[in-house]
């Protein structure tokens, strides 16, 4: 009897373990038929959080920790995941949503969705196909992929995996070894990459990541500790490719990137892996709205951090972001290879088209910079100490003349 009870208790604990330990939303995923260390059926996966749990179930503890780890007490990692709980989404009725459009321009290149696969290292820990799986899935879906300079595969191999006409950018670090830096930039150009996401938040050292340190040592990885604006200008002369600073964590630096003439800036706290306690992308964007609202008309802005749902993507778009990066999720999905990454893309695409239709705007362009779709007052109260003066009118459009018997200048503000 005791043995049976023990087994039942273990099964129950295992069924809920991933949700409890990782703090992910419980959407009913049943792990009772899964075997630890074995890839579960891909049919069991219905959302991006399921991909993480599947990776936890499948990967070795060391490999899972490599992807999952974050700095110190992982406060920023958790904030990335749960900042969305303090935001409300506004939906509007009486609209035509028969046409759906997700097409998005990034640095002048056209893609099929407003999200992209962001730089993340060592895809080979999840699958032998490594980064090539992500290249192929992104190419088939018509979305952007930006491989990491710390990839399992070489720059040339990743570039060679692209389909005809596929556009990819590449991530780079600011190495203290300028010979290495120049060589890598040259390889990126030769391999056909169209832009550089230059990570600027690793200055001299990596963040201290306890979860990963339990399996391997950390420390200095060759990043430059003397990266000034003068050094940045020198780097810009090392390549003909456009450079997008990635890892910007303050409104001040967003404004600075605009003043320095960059075509875009990438707001990111590095998945909480560098400075614990750093603000989330949402909080930084609120700061930009408060301090430098003109920046949204001067430069393209990308952002990432804890993005797992369509509502997260739409929130960032409404706050002025042009495109949204996915970091850990594609790495987790890669335990299923190309098919897993494709399924992740399909899940988010379906979530987007469904949510957009339910919100009353089927065109993704209608969300960019349109704060009428979100209510961030609770978050503003927590972050600033009081709600801000950002205009959150009650509806995104004017009521057509004569509607509801109103006059030609009757607007939604007057009605609601």
Phi, psi and omega in degrees: 000316180298319180299315179297317180297319180297316179297318178297319179296318179297316180298318179295317180297319181293322181300325184254358188303310185297317179296319184290310185290315183276348178071018182283153178302139178274105179251021173092011179295125182258116181263005189297335180264359181277150176246124182300133181091359180239139180294121180284165180300133180295337178296338179287343185271121180236352176211173186292331176294326176300326179298320179294318181293323177296321178293318176301320182290330192260315188286159171295155178306323181292316181290320178296318180297326180300316179284318189281335190303155174212174187282142171048241183273006175060032179294316180292322175304312180294320179298320177304317184287328191242006176300331183295337180294341181264009182240139176247145183255132178263129176245151185232139181263180175062043178229160178264113180242028183290335178253126180251136180219120177249359186301138188221136176263129177232114185053034178088354178265142185265132178230166187270359182206157180274012176236156181219164177274114186278165179298131174208137190278156166058055177297339180292345175292337182263331185202145176300333178287345174047224184294334180300327176299318182289321176302310185293318179295317179295318180297317180295326182272347181074032177246167181279139169236136180235094182291157179276150174291344178262034181289161173292318182267161181285163177303316181295316181297317179296315179298324181289340181280351183291148175281167181300126178082358181291135179257127175227148168257175178223145177270147176218151174258166177265091183280145174292334177275099185290335176295316176299315181300313180297319180299315181293319178298319178295320179296322179297316178297315182295328182276357174095009177290146191257348180198164181242126167268107185265109182286122187246008184256003173256094183256095178089318184218163170279165170292158178275116187243094187303318184301320179282327181297341177290346181240338181203162180279155176245205176119197184296131180244016178095008178288147179289137177259004182234049184267095180259178177296323176298317178295324178296317179295325176295319180296323181297337178274358182270352181211152176269354181283145175296143182247133177241111177297128181242140180101021178283131189234010177221153176299325179303314182287330173298313179297319180299318179298323177295316181293330179280356174087018176289147181286340183200165176220148186242107178281123182197141172257021175064035180065024182073018186264356185247291180246115177284133185100356177295150180290159176281168178300321180299316181293321177296318179296322176297322176298317179297317178301322183286318190260321186222060184299338181294340184299328183296339177263358185252339191204146173286141180238130173245160181205156173213184177121099176070021182279113181233346187226160177300323180296329176293316179298313183294325176299313180294321177298316181297332178275004172110005180280143178274320181211152190240133182268146174247121184260281185289324187305313178296328177295316177296316181297335183291352173297337176265006182074203180305322181298324179290317179294320177298318180295321177300314179299317180295321178300311182291325178296316178295317177301318181295308183297323179292310182296319180297317178297320181289336178275349176094015177216109185272352182256123184299332179296337180287351181261335187294119180072009183259089185286358176294341182276353183226153173236111182250018186300320179297317179293318178300320179299318180288321189274316183261342184096350177195153176299148182265179185264017176298135185285114174244073180293164191281352179205148186278349186225160174279149176284132180304146180307135176086352181295143179057022180076010182278170178284173184293338180256017176288128179243170181297327180298323180289329182282324185252000000 
